[in-house]
């Protein structure tokens, strides 16, 4: 029974790491929505690595900053 749980945990960690890698690749391409999806999935699969959440937070912060910058730029173009 314990061996089965260990195998499941190893499998979950491996799947979460794969999602984290996909998230990092999307982040580098500035595709923050896709990156956030992968980091969130990684946390859902294996909620023992806080870096999944910090990476997720980074995508949300970067998106908010980018959005605010674009809004300010477009407002300045109108006046």
Phi and psi restraints in degrees (range 20) as a CNS / XPLOR table:
assign (resid 1 and name C) (resid 2 and name N)
       (resid 2 and name CA) (resid 2 and name C) 1.0 -63.0 20.0 2
assign (resid 2 and name N) (resid 2 and name CA)
       (resid 2 and name C) (resid 3 and name N) 1.0 -38.1 20.0 2
assign (resid 2 and name C) (resid 3 and name N)
       (resid 3 and name CA) (resid 3 and name C) 1.0 -62.7 20.0 2
assign (resid 3 and name N) (resid 3 and name CA)
       (resid 3 and name C) (resid 4 and name N) 1.0 -39.4 20.0 2
assign (resid 3 and name C) (resid 4 and name N)
       (resid 4 and name CA) (resid 4 and name C) 1.0 -63.4 20.0 2
assign (resid 4 and name N) (resid 4 and name CA)
       (resid 4 and name C) (resid 5 and name N) 1.0 -41.2 20.0 2
assign (resid 4 and name C) (resid 5 and name N)
       (resid 5 and name CA) (resid 5 and name C) 1.0 -65.1 20.0 2
assign (resid 5 and name N) (resid 5 and name CA)
       (resid 5 and name C) (resid 6 and name N) 1.0 -40.6 20.0 2
assign (resid 5 and name C) (resid 6 and name N)
       (resid 6 and name CA) (resid 6 and name C) 1.0 -62.0 20.0 2
assign (resid 6 and name N) (resid 6 and name CA)
       (resid 6 and name C) (resid 7 and name N) 1.0 -42.7 20.0 2
assign (resid 6 and name C) (resid 7 and name N)
       (resid 7 and name CA) (resid 7 and name C) 1.0 -64.1 20.0 2
assign (resid 7 and name N) (resid 7 and name CA)
       (resid 7 and name C) (resid 8 and name N) 1.0 -40.7 20.0 2
assign (resid 7 and name C) (resid 8 and name N)
       (resid 8 and name CA) (resid 8 and name C) 1.0 -64.2 20.0 2
assign (resid 8 and name N) (resid 8 and name CA)
       (resid 8 and name C) (resid 9 and name N) 1.0 -40.0 20.0 2
assign (resid 8 and name C) (resid 9 and name N)
       (resid 9 and name CA) (resid 9 and name C) 1.0 -66.7 20.0 2
assign (resid 9 and name N) (resid 9 and name CA)
       (resid 9 and name C) (resid 10 and name N) 1.0 -41.7 20.0 2
assign (resid 9 and name C) (resid 10 and name N)
       (resid 10 and name CA) (resid 10 and name C) 1.0 -62.5 20.0 2
assign (resid 10 and name N) (resid 10 and name CA)
       (resid 10 and name C) (resid 11 and name N) 1.0 -42.5 20.0 2
assign (resid 10 and name C) (resid 11 and name N)
       (resid 11 and name CA) (resid 11 and name C) 1.0 -63.5 20.0 2
assign (resid 11 and name N) (resid 11 and name CA)
       (resid 11 and name C) (resid 12 and name N) 1.0 -44.2 20.0 2
assign (resid 11 and name C) (resid 12 and name N)
       (resid 12 and name CA) (resid 12 and name C) 1.0 -63.7 20.0 2
assign (resid 12 and name N) (resid 12 and name CA)
       (resid 12 and name C) (resid 13 and name N) 1.0 -42.8 20.0 2
assign (resid 12 and name C) (resid 13 and name N)
       (resid 13 and name CA) (resid 13 and name C) 1.0 -63.8 20.0 2
assign (resid 13 and name N) (resid 13 and name CA)
       (resid 13 and name C) (resid 14 and name N) 1.0 -41.2 20.0 2
assign (resid 13 and name C) (resid 14 and name N)
       (resid 14 and name CA) (resid 14 and name C) 1.0 -63.9 20.0 2
assign (resid 14 and name N) (resid 14 and name CA)
       (resid 14 and name C) (resid 15 and name N) 1.0 -42.7 20.0 2
assign (resid 14 and name C) (resid 15 and name N)
       (resid 15 and name CA) (resid 15 and name C) 1.0 -64.5 20.0 2
assign (resid 15 and name N) (resid 15 and name CA)
       (resid 15 and name C) (resid 16 and name N) 1.0 -41.7 20.0 2
assign (resid 15 and name C) (resid 16 and name N)
       (resid 16 and name CA) (resid 16 and name C) 1.0 -64.4 20.0 2
assign (resid 16 and name N) (resid 16 and name CA)
       (resid 16 and name C) (resid 17 and name N) 1.0 -41.1 20.0 2
assign (resid 16 and name C) (resid 17 and name N)
       (resid 17 and name CA) (resid 17 and name C) 1.0 -64.1 20.0 2
assign (resid 17 and name N) (resid 17 and name CA)
       (resid 17 and name C) (resid 18 and name N) 1.0 -36.6 20.0 2
assign (resid 17 and name C) (resid 18 and name N)
       (resid 18 and name CA) (resid 18 and name C) 1.0 -64.7 20.0 2
assign (resid 18 and name N) (resid 18 and name CA)
       (resid 18 and name C) (resid 19 and name N) 1.0 -41.4 20.0 2
assign (resid 18 and name C) (resid 19 and name N)
       (resid 19 and name CA) (resid 19 and name C) 1.0 -64.9 20.0 2
assign (resid 19 and name N) (resid 19 and name CA)
       (resid 19 and name C) (resid 20 and name N) 1.0 -40.2 20.0 2
assign (resid 19 and name C) (resid 20 and name N)
       (resid 20 and name CA) (resid 20 and name C) 1.0 -61.0 20.0 2
assign (resid 20 and name N) (resid 20 and name CA)
       (resid 20 and name C) (resid 21 and name N) 1.0 -42.1 20.0 2
assign (resid 20 and name C) (resid 21 and name N)
       (resid 21 and name CA) (resid 21 and name C) 1.0 -63.2 20.0 2
assign (resid 21 and name N) (resid 21 and name CA)
       (resid 21 and name C) (resid 22 and name N) 1.0 -44.0 20.0 2
assign (resid 21 and name C) (resid 22 and name N)
       (resid 22 and name CA) (resid 22 and name C) 1.0 -62.7 20.0 2
assign (resid 22 and name N) (resid 22 and name CA)
       (resid 22 and name C) (resid 23 and name N) 1.0 -38.6 20.0 2
assign (resid 22 and name C) (resid 23 and name N)
       (resid 23 and name CA) (resid 23 and name C) 1.0 -63.4 20.0 2
assign (resid 23 and name N) (resid 23 and name CA)
       (resid 23 and name C) (resid 24 and name N) 1.0 -42.0 20.0 2
assign (resid 23 and name C) (resid 24 and name N)
       (resid 24 and name CA) (resid 24 and name C) 1.0 -64.5 20.0 2
assign (resid 24 and name N) (resid 24 and name CA)
       (resid 24 and name C) (resid 25 and name N) 1.0 -39.7 20.0 2
assign (resid 24 and name C) (resid 25 and name N)
       (resid 25 and name CA) (resid 25 and name C) 1.0 -64.4 20.0 2
assign (resid 25 and name N) (resid 25 and name CA)
       (resid 25 and name C) (resid 26 and name N) 1.0 -42.4 20.0 2
assign (resid 25 and name C) (resid 26 and name N)
       (resid 26 and name CA) (resid 26 and name C) 1.0 -66.1 20.0 2
assign (resid 26 and name N) (resid 26 and name CA)
       (resid 26 and name C) (resid 27 and name N) 1.0 -38.3 20.0 2
assign (resid 26 and name C) (resid 27 and name N)
       (resid 27 and name CA) (resid 27 and name C) 1.0 -61.9 20.0 2
assign (resid 27 and name N) (resid 27 and name CA)
       (resid 27 and name C) (resid 28 and name N) 1.0 -42.9 20.0 2
assign (resid 27 and name C) (resid 28 and name N)
       (resid 28 and name CA) (resid 28 and name C) 1.0 -61.8 20.0 2
assign (resid 28 and name N) (resid 28 and name CA)
       (resid 28 and name C) (resid 29 and name N) 1.0 -29.3 20.0 2
assign (resid 28 and name C) (resid 29 and name N)
       (resid 29 and name CA) (resid 29 and name C) 1.0 -87.4 20.0 2
assign (resid 29 and name N) (resid 29 and name CA)
       (resid 29 and name C) (resid 30 and name N) 1.0 2.4 20.0 2
assign (resid 29 and name C) (resid 30 and name N)
       (resid 30 and name CA) (resid 30 and name C) 1.0 63.3 20.0 2
assign (resid 30 and name N) (resid 30 and name CA)
       (resid 30 and name C) (resid 31 and name N) 1.0 28.8 20.0 2
assign (resid 30 and name C) (resid 31 and name N)
       (resid 31 and name CA) (resid 31 and name C) 1.0 -98.0 20.0 2
assign (resid 31 and name N) (resid 31 and name CA)
       (resid 31 and name C) (resid 32 and name N) 1.0 78.3 20.0 2
assign (resid 31 and name C) (resid 32 and name N)
       (resid 32 and name CA) (resid 32 and name C) 1.0 -68.8 20.0 2
assign (resid 32 and name N) (resid 32 and name CA)
       (resid 32 and name C) (resid 33 and name N) 1.0 -31.6 20.0 2
assign (resid 32 and name C) (resid 33 and name N)
       (resid 33 and name CA) (resid 33 and name C) 1.0 -65.4 20.0 2
assign (resid 33 and name N) (resid 33 and name CA)
       (resid 33 and name C) (resid 34 and name N) 1.0 -44.9 20.0 2
assign (resid 33 and name C) (resid 34 and name N)
       (resid 34 and name CA) (resid 34 and name C) 1.0 -66.5 20.0 2
assign (resid 34 and name N) (resid 34 and name CA)
       (resid 34 and name C) (resid 35 and name N) 1.0 -42.5 20.0 2
assign (resid 34 and name C) (resid 35 and name N)
       (resid 35 and name CA) (resid 35 and name C) 1.0 -59.2 20.0 2
assign (resid 35 and name N) (resid 35 and name CA)
       (resid 35 and name C) (resid 36 and name N) 1.0 -45.3 20.0 2
assign (resid 35 and name C) (resid 36 and name N)
       (resid 36 and name CA) (resid 36 and name C) 1.0 -61.2 20.0 2
assign (resid 36 and name N) (resid 36 and name CA)
       (resid 36 and name C) (resid 37 and name N) 1.0 -39.1 20.0 2
assign (resid 36 and name C) (resid 37 and name N)
       (resid 37 and name CA) (resid 37 and name C) 1.0 -61.3 20.0 2
assign (resid 37 and name N) (resid 37 and name CA)
       (resid 37 and name C) (resid 38 and name N) 1.0 -44.7 20.0 2
assign (resid 37 and name C) (resid 38 and name N)
       (resid 38 and name CA) (resid 38 and name C) 1.0 -68.5 20.0 2
assign (resid 38 and name N) (resid 38 and name CA)
       (resid 38 and name C) (resid 39 and name N) 1.0 -42.0 20.0 2
assign (resid 38 and name C) (resid 39 and name N)
       (resid 39 and name CA) (resid 39 and name C) 1.0 -65.2 20.0 2
assign (resid 39 and name N) (resid 39 and name CA)
       (resid 39 and name C) (resid 40 and name N) 1.0 -37.9 20.0 2
assign (resid 39 and name C) (resid 40 and name N)
       (resid 40 and name CA) (resid 40 and name C) 1.0 -65.5 20.0 2
assign (resid 40 and name N) (resid 40 and name CA)
       (resid 40 and name C) (resid 41 and name N) 1.0 -43.0 20.0 2
assign (resid 40 and name C) (resid 41 and name N)
       (resid 41 and name CA) (resid 41 and name C) 1.0 -61.8 20.0 2
assign (resid 41 and name N) (resid 41 and name CA)
       (resid 41 and name C) (resid 42 and name N) 1.0 -41.5 20.0 2
assign (resid 41 and name C) (resid 42 and name N)
       (resid 42 and name CA) (resid 42 and name C) 1.0 -58.7 20.0 2
assign (resid 42 and name N) (resid 42 and name CA)
       (resid 42 and name C) (resid 43 and name N) 1.0 -43.6 20.0 2
assign (resid 42 and name C) (resid 43 and name N)
       (resid 43 and name CA) (resid 43 and name C) 1.0 -66.1 20.0 2
assign (resid 43 and name N) (resid 43 and name CA)
       (resid 43 and name C) (resid 44 and name N) 1.0 -40.3 20.0 2
assign (resid 43 and name C) (resid 44 and name N)
       (resid 44 and name CA) (resid 44 and name C) 1.0 -63.1 20.0 2
assign (resid 44 and name N) (resid 44 and name CA)
       (resid 44 and name C) (resid 45 and name N) 1.0 -38.0 20.0 2
assign (resid 44 and name C) (resid 45 and name N)
       (resid 45 and name CA) (resid 45 and name C) 1.0 -75.2 20.0 2
assign (resid 45 and name N) (resid 45 and name CA)
       (resid 45 and name C) (resid 46 and name N) 1.0 -40.7 20.0 2
assign (resid 45 and name C) (resid 46 and name N)
       (resid 46 and name CA) (resid 46 and name C) 1.0 -144.0 20.0 2
assign (resid 46 and name N) (resid 46 and name CA)
       (resid 46 and name C) (resid 47 and name N) 1.0 85.4 20.0 2
assign (resid 46 and name C) (resid 47 and name N)
       (resid 47 and name CA) (resid 47 and name C) 1.0 -81.5 20.0 2
assign (resid 47 and name N) (resid 47 and name CA)
       (resid 47 and name C) (resid 48 and name N) 1.0 46.2 20.0 2
assign (resid 47 and name C) (resid 48 and name N)
       (resid 48 and name CA) (resid 48 and name C) 1.0 -119.0 20.0 2
assign (resid 48 and name N) (resid 48 and name CA)
       (resid 48 and name C) (resid 49 and name N) 1.0 -0.8 20.0 2
assign (resid 48 and name C) (resid 49 and name N)
       (resid 49 and name CA) (resid 49 and name C) 1.0 -120.9 20.0 2
assign (resid 49 and name N) (resid 49 and name CA)
       (resid 49 and name C) (resid 50 and name N) 1.0 106.5 20.0 2
assign (resid 49 and name C) (resid 50 and name N)
       (resid 50 and name CA) (resid 50 and name C) 1.0 -64.7 20.0 2
assign (resid 50 and name N) (resid 50 and name CA)
       (resid 50 and name C) (resid 51 and name N) 1.0 -19.1 20.0 2
assign (resid 50 and name C) (resid 51 and name N)
       (resid 51 and name CA) (resid 51 and name C) 1.0 -63.4 20.0 2
assign (resid 51 and name N) (resid 51 and name CA)
       (resid 51 and name C) (resid 52 and name N) 1.0 -25.2 20.0 2
assign (resid 51 and name C) (resid 52 and name N)
       (resid 52 and name CA) (resid 52 and name C) 1.0 -62.2 20.0 2
assign (resid 52 and name N) (resid 52 and name CA)
       (resid 52 and name C) (resid 53 and name N) 1.0 -40.2 20.0 2
assign (resid 52 and name C) (resid 53 and name N)
       (resid 53 and name CA) (resid 53 and name C) 1.0 -74.0 20.0 2
assign (resid 53 and name N) (resid 53 and name CA)
       (resid 53 and name C) (resid 54 and name N) 1.0 -38.4 20.0 2
assign (resid 53 and name C) (resid 54 and name N)
       (resid 54 and name CA) (resid 54 and name C) 1.0 -66.9 20.0 2
assign (resid 54 and name N) (resid 54 and name CA)
       (resid 54 and name C) (resid 55 and name N) 1.0 -36.7 20.0 2
assign (resid 54 and name C) (resid 55 and name N)
       (resid 55 and name CA) (resid 55 and name C) 1.0 -65.7 20.0 2
assign (resid 55 and name N) (resid 55 and name CA)
       (resid 55 and name C) (resid 56 and name N) 1.0 -40.8 20.0 2
assign (resid 55 and name C) (resid 56 and name N)
       (resid 56 and name CA) (resid 56 and name C) 1.0 -61.2 20.0 2
assign (resid 56 and name N) (resid 56 and name CA)
       (resid 56 and name C) (resid 57 and name N) 1.0 -44.9 20.0 2
assign (resid 56 and name C) (resid 57 and name N)
       (resid 57 and name CA) (resid 57 and name C) 1.0 -61.0 20.0 2
assign (resid 57 and name N) (resid 57 and name CA)
       (resid 57 and name C) (resid 58 and name N) 1.0 -36.6 20.0 2
assign (resid 57 and name C) (resid 58 and name N)
       (resid 58 and name CA) (resid 58 and name C) 1.0 -63.2 20.0 2
assign (resid 58 and name N) (resid 58 and name CA)
       (resid 58 and name C) (resid 59 and name N) 1.0 -38.3 20.0 2
assign (resid 58 and name C) (resid 59 and name N)
       (resid 59 and name CA) (resid 59 and name C) 1.0 -67.6 20.0 2
assign (resid 59 and name N) (resid 59 and name CA)
       (resid 59 and name C) (resid 60 and name N) 1.0 -39.5 20.0 2
assign (resid 59 and name C) (resid 60 and name N)
       (resid 60 and name CA) (resid 60 and name C) 1.0 -69.1 20.0 2
assign (resid 60 and name N) (resid 60 and name CA)
       (resid 60 and name C) (resid 61 and name N) 1.0 -40.4 20.0 2
assign (resid 60 and name C) (resid 61 and name N)
       (resid 61 and name CA) (resid 61 and name C) 1.0 -65.1 20.0 2
assign (resid 61 and name N) (resid 61 and name CA)
       (resid 61 and name C) (resid 62 and name N) 1.0 -45.3 20.0 2
assign (resid 61 and name C) (resid 62 and name N)
       (resid 62 and name CA) (resid 62 and name C) 1.0 -63.6 20.0 2
assign (resid 62 and name N) (resid 62 and name CA)
       (resid 62 and name C) (resid 63 and name N) 1.0 -41.4 20.0 2
assign (resid 62 and name C) (resid 63 and name N)
       (resid 63 and name CA) (resid 63 and name C) 1.0 -62.9 20.0 2
assign (resid 63 and name N) (resid 63 and name CA)
       (resid 63 and name C) (resid 64 and name N) 1.0 -41.2 20.0 2
assign (resid 63 and name C) (resid 64 and name N)
       (resid 64 and name CA) (resid 64 and name C) 1.0 -66.5 20.0 2
assign (resid 64 and name N) (resid 64 and name CA)
       (resid 64 and name C) (resid 65 and name N) 1.0 -42.2 20.0 2
assign (resid 64 and name C) (resid 65 and name N)
       (resid 65 and name CA) (resid 65 and name C) 1.0 -64.7 20.0 2
assign (resid 65 and name N) (resid 65 and name CA)
       (resid 65 and name C) (resid 66 and name N) 1.0 -45.0 20.0 2
assign (resid 65 and name C) (resid 66 and name N)
       (resid 66 and name CA) (resid 66 and name C) 1.0 -62.4 20.0 2
assign (resid 66 and name N) (resid 66 and name CA)
       (resid 66 and name C) (resid 67 and name N) 1.0 -43.9 20.0 2
assign (resid 66 and name C) (resid 67 and name N)
       (resid 67 and name CA) (resid 67 and name C) 1.0 -62.1 20.0 2
assign (resid 67 and name N) (resid 67 and name CA)
       (resid 67 and name C) (resid 68 and name N) 1.0 -44.3 20.0 2
assign (resid 67 and name C) (resid 68 and name N)
       (resid 68 and name CA) (resid 68 and name C) 1.0 -64.1 20.0 2
assign (resid 68 and name N) (resid 68 and name CA)
       (resid 68 and name C) (resid 69 and name N) 1.0 -40.2 20.0 2
assign (resid 68 and name C) (resid 69 and name N)
       (resid 69 and name CA) (resid 69 and name C) 1.0 -64.0 20.0 2
assign (resid 69 and name N) (resid 69 and name CA)
       (resid 69 and name C) (resid 70 and name N) 1.0 -43.7 20.0 2
assign (resid 69 and name C) (resid 70 and name N)
       (resid 70 and name CA) (resid 70 and name C) 1.0 -65.8 20.0 2
assign (resid 70 and name N) (resid 70 and name CA)
       (resid 70 and name C) (resid 71 and name N) 1.0 -39.5 20.0 2
assign (resid 70 and name C) (resid 71 and name N)
       (resid 71 and name CA) (resid 71 and name C) 1.0 -61.6 20.0 2
assign (resid 71 and name N) (resid 71 and name CA)
       (resid 71 and name C) (resid 72 and name N) 1.0 -45.6 20.0 2
assign (resid 71 and name C) (resid 72 and name N)
       (resid 72 and name CA) (resid 72 and name C) 1.0 -62.7 20.0 2
assign (resid 72 and name N) (resid 72 and name CA)
       (resid 72 and name C) (resid 73 and name N) 1.0 -41.0 20.0 2
assign (resid 72 and name C) (resid 73 and name N)
       (resid 73 and name CA) (resid 73 and name C) 1.0 -61.8 20.0 2
assign (resid 73 and name N) (resid 73 and name CA)
       (resid 73 and name C) (resid 74 and name N) 1.0 -49.0 20.0 2
assign (resid 73 and name C) (resid 74 and name N)
       (resid 74 and name CA) (resid 74 and name C) 1.0 -65.8 20.0 2
assign (resid 74 and name N) (resid 74 and name CA)
       (resid 74 and name C) (resid 75 and name N) 1.0 -34.9 20.0 2
assign (resid 74 and name C) (resid 75 and name N)
       (resid 75 and name CA) (resid 75 and name C) 1.0 -63.7 20.0 2
assign (resid 75 and name N) (resid 75 and name CA)
       (resid 75 and name C) (resid 76 and name N) 1.0 -39.1 20.0 2
assign (resid 75 and name C) (resid 76 and name N)
       (resid 76 and name CA) (resid 76 and name C) 1.0 -68.6 20.0 2
assign (resid 76 and name N) (resid 76 and name CA)
       (resid 76 and name C) (resid 77 and name N) 1.0 -27.1 20.0 2
assign (resid 76 and name C) (resid 77 and name N)
       (resid 77 and name CA) (resid 77 and name C) 1.0 -73.2 20.0 2
assign (resid 77 and name N) (resid 77 and name CA)
       (resid 77 and name C) (resid 78 and name N) 1.0 -24.4 20.0 2
assign (resid 77 and name C) (resid 78 and name N)
       (resid 78 and name CA) (resid 78 and name C) 1.0 -80.1 20.0 2
assign (resid 78 and name N) (resid 78 and name CA)
       (resid 78 and name C) (resid 79 and name N) 1.0 -20.0 20.0 2
